[in-house]
Amino acid sequence: MADNDSIASRGSSMEEQFFLKAEAELLEKVRARAAKENERRALGDYHEVDDPELLKAFEEAGYDRDTVHVLHLVPILQVAWADGKISAAERTEILKIAAARDVAEGSAAHRKLLGWLEAPPSADFFKRSMGIIAGLVEVFPEAKRTALHGDVMASALAVASASGGFLGLGGKVSAVEQAMLSTFADTFEKAHQAALQKKG
């Protein structure tokens, strides 16, 4: 009888442990889902968007609530890395633009930017980021999308012009940089047209 009681007790204890573990795992999943939702909301809040596809694109590209602040600097970085290296003049120009866009020195966004200045992000990351920017243009009101377009293009041109030529002679924007700027302009134009079609 004692043995039966002992077996029953062990069985009951194992069952309790099973349910406690299952409950803990469920609670962890709920917490993880809530944290992900909060992170997604923070990404959307910064750009004032709630489009689920855009928010998913942010996540898939690896942006978080801190690094989302430097999204608009990514095309500028892409231009700077176009020839395989970033010059001192380009670095200075990028950091100046970042400071003007309230990327505070010492912040997570600033540290991420410094990392990108040392080693270029992947081609896929650049592509995804420009896709997100195009997506923002499609959902932004006209004034805001025009401002974003102008800001990215003007900043990218400033960085492309920061160095180049030989001893200050010749064109400062290289052929590869010019081609990249043209690609950006085409991307913005398509996004503008898509935004107009959505409204129509």
C-alpha positions as CSV (number, residue, x, y, z in Angstrom):
1,M,0.0,0.0,0.0
2,A,2.8,2.3,0.9
3,D,4.5,1.6,-2.4
4,N,1.3,2.4,-4.3
5,D,1.0,5.6,-2.3
6,S,4.6,6.5,-3.2
7,I,4.1,5.7,-6.9
8,A,0.9,7.8,-6.9
9,S,2.7,10.6,-5.2
10,R,5.5,10.5,-7.7
11,G,3.0,10.5,-10.5
12,S,1.2,13.4,-9.1
13,S,4.5,15.3,-8.6
14,M,5.6,14.6,-12.2
15,E,2.2,15.8,-13.5
16,E,2.4,19.0,-11.5
17,Q,6.0,19.6,-12.8
18,F,4.7,19.0,-16.4
19,F,1.9,21.5,-16.0
20,L,4.2,24.0,-14.2
21,K,6.7,23.8,-17.0
22,A,4.0,24.1,-19.7
23,E,2.6,27.1,-17.9
24,A,6.0,28.7,-17.6
25,E,6.6,28.1,-21.3
26,L,3.3,29.6,-22.2
27,L,3.9,32.6,-20.0
28,E,7.3,33.1,-21.7
29,K,5.7,33.0,-25.1
30,V,3.1,35.6,-24.1
31,R,5.9,37.8,-22.7
32,A,7.9,37.4,-25.9
33,R,4.9,38.2,-28.0
34,A,4.2,41.3,-25.9
35,A,7.8,42.5,-26.1
36,K,7.8,42.0,-29.9
37,E,4.5,43.9,-30.2
38,N,6.0,46.7,-28.1
39,E,9.1,46.8,-30.3
40,R,7.0,46.8,-33.4
41,R,4.9,49.6,-32.1
42,A,8.0,51.6,-31.2
43,L,9.3,51.2,-34.8
44,G,6.0,52.4,-36.1
45,D,5.7,55.3,-33.7
46,Y,9.0,56.8,-34.8
47,H,7.9,57.1,-38.4
48,E,4.2,57.5,-37.5
49,V,3.2,54.4,-39.5
50,D,1.2,51.3,-38.6
51,D,1.3,49.5,-41.9
52,P,1.9,45.8,-40.8
53,E,4.0,45.0,-44.0
54,L,6.3,48.0,-43.3
55,L,6.7,47.1,-39.7
56,K,7.5,43.5,-40.6
57,A,10.1,44.8,-43.1
58,F,11.8,46.9,-40.4
59,E,12.1,43.7,-38.2
60,E,13.3,41.5,-41.1
61,A,16.0,44.1,-41.9
62,G,17.2,44.0,-38.3
63,Y,16.0,47.5,-37.2
64,D,15.0,48.0,-33.6
65,R,13.6,51.0,-31.6
66,D,17.1,52.5,-31.4
67,T,18.6,51.9,-34.8
68,V,15.4,52.9,-36.7
69,H,16.6,56.5,-36.1
70,V,19.3,56.0,-38.7
71,L,17.2,54.4,-41.5
72,H,17.4,57.6,-43.6
73,L,21.2,57.6,-43.3
74,V,21.5,54.1,-44.9
75,P,21.3,55.3,-48.6
76,I,23.9,57.9,-47.7
77,L,26.2,55.3,-46.4
78,Q,25.6,53.2,-49.5
79,V,26.8,56.0,-51.7
80,A,29.8,56.5,-49.4
81,W,30.7,52.8,-49.7
82,A,30.1,52.8,-53.5
83,D,33.8,52.7,-54.3
84,G,34.7,50.2,-51.6
85,K,35.9,52.7,-48.9
86,I,34.8,55.8,-47.0
87,S,37.1,58.8,-47.2
88,A,37.7,61.1,-44.2
89,A,35.7,63.8,-45.9
90,E,32.7,61.5,-46.5
91,R,32.9,60.3,-42.9
92,T,32.9,63.8,-41.6
93,E,29.9,64.7,-43.9
94,I,27.9,61.7,-42.7
95,L,28.5,62.4,-39.1
96,K,27.5,66.1,-39.6
97,I,24.3,65.0,-41.3
98,A,23.6,62.5,-38.5
99,A,24.1,65.2,-35.9
100,A,21.7,67.5,-37.8
101,R,19.1,64.7,-37.8
102,D,19.4,64.4,-33.9
103,V,21.4,61.2,-33.9
104,A,23.0,61.9,-30.5
105,E,26.6,61.0,-30.0
106,G,26.9,58.0,-27.7
107,S,23.4,56.7,-28.5
108,A,22.7,53.2,-29.7
109,A,21.9,54.7,-33.2
110,H,25.2,56.6,-33.2
111,R,27.2,53.5,-32.2
112,K,25.5,51.5,-35.0
113,L,26.3,54.3,-37.5
114,L,30.0,54.2,-36.4
115,G,30.0,50.5,-36.9
116,W,28.7,51.0,-40.5
117,L,31.4,53.6,-41.1
118,E,34.0,51.0,-40.2
119,A,32.5,48.0,-42.1
120,P,29.8,48.2,-44.8
121,P,26.4,46.6,-44.2
122,S,25.5,43.9,-46.7
123,A,24.1,44.6,-50.1
124,D,20.9,42.9,-49.0
125,F,20.6,45.3,-46.0
126,F,21.1,48.3,-48.3
127,K,18.4,46.9,-50.6
128,R,15.9,46.2,-47.8
129,S,16.5,49.6,-46.3
130,M,15.8,51.4,-49.5
131,G,12.7,49.2,-49.9
132,I,11.5,50.4,-46.5
133,I,12.1,54.0,-47.4
134,A,10.2,53.6,-50.6
135,G,7.4,52.0,-48.6
136,L,7.3,55.0,-46.3
137,V,7.1,57.3,-49.3
138,E,4.0,55.3,-50.4
139,V,2.2,55.8,-47.1
140,F,3.3,59.2,-46.1
141,P,1.2,62.3,-46.8
142,E,2.5,64.3,-49.8
143,A,4.5,67.0,-47.8
144,K,6.2,64.3,-45.7
145,R,7.1,62.1,-48.6
146,T,8.5,65.0,-50.5
147,A,10.6,66.1,-47.5
148,L,11.9,62.5,-47.1
149,H,12.8,62.3,-50.8
150,G,14.5,65.7,-50.8
151,D,16.4,64.9,-47.6
152,V,17.8,61.6,-48.7
153,M,18.7,62.8,-52.2
154,A,20.4,66.0,-51.0
155,S,22.3,64.3,-48.3
156,A,23.4,61.5,-50.6
157,L,24.6,64.1,-53.1
158,A,26.5,66.0,-50.4
159,V,28.3,62.8,-49.3
160,A,29.0,61.8,-53.0
161,S,30.5,65.3,-53.5
162,A,32.5,65.3,-50.3
163,S,35.5,63.7,-51.9
164,G,36.5,62.6,-55.3
165,G,38.4,64.0,-58.3
166,F,42.2,64.2,-58.2
167,L,43.8,67.0,-56.2
168,G,40.5,68.8,-56.3
169,L,40.2,68.6,-60.0
170,G,37.6,66.9,-62.1
171,G,34.1,65.7,-61.2
172,K,33.7,65.0,-57.5
173,V,30.8,62.5,-58.0
174,S,32.1,59.2,-59.5
175,A,30.3,57.3,-62.2
176,V,29.3,54.5,-59.7
177,E,28.0,57.1,-57.2
178,Q,26.0,58.9,-60.0
179,A,24.5,55.6,-61.1
180,M,23.4,54.9,-57.5
181,L,21.9,58.4,-57.1
182,S,20.0,57.8,-60.3
183,T,18.7,54.5,-58.9
184,F,17.6,56.2,-55.8
185,A,15.8,58.9,-57.9
186,D,14.0,56.1,-59.9
187,T,13.0,54.3,-56.7
188,F,11.5,57.5,-55.2
189,E,9.7,58.3,-58.5
190,K,8.1,54.8,-58.5
191,A,7.1,55.2,-54.8
192,H,5.6,58.6,-55.5
193,Q,3.5,57.2,-58.4
194,A,2.4,54.3,-56.2
195,A,1.3,56.7,-53.5
196,L,-0.7,58.7,-56.1
197,Q,-2.4,55.6,-57.4
198,K,-3.4,54.6,-53.9
199,K,-5.0,58.0,-53.4
200,G,-6.7,57.8,-56.8
